[in-house]
Amino acid sequence: GPQHPDTLSSISNLACCLGELGREADAEPLHRRAMEGMQQTLGPQHPDTLASVSSLACFMDNRDQQDEAEPLHRRALNSR
């Protein structure tokens, strides 16, 4: 289903591919959807959720949006 962790992982993988292709406008909402879905399905401290938080943080870093990336990086680090 749409909230299954495997589905959310696939969404995250697609977001990464789109980001690598320079399609940031398509990638960002998918990164956010994957992260939010993981939080709802697995909880905010689950390792897969934290991996999606870190993935969004790296994506934001690559877009030179460190103001948004830093708290995400801190969240992923402090929750491990």
Steps between C-alpha positions, in 0.01 A plus 500: 500500500597868482622516861689170501868549587609331175284741300640795692854373439427482128367856511819612671713319241309668219552837668874437512507406132303808402732718706803350324335577166462863599124475546498655845144634471378142451733349759431721800131413552585131469774530763252672730227246429736211579617662823150585619372155409782331689430716805131409494554132428813415698529787748743791524789303654500198268828456307318507164330826597832649602654386171225686313560809716870480414421452132286814495773687689763403241264598220448842658879535546549432131252778423697743719217515751709444808253690718254216447759223476674566832206425733425186303863384530492576873174310543639194325823513700345565841242227459749221440 
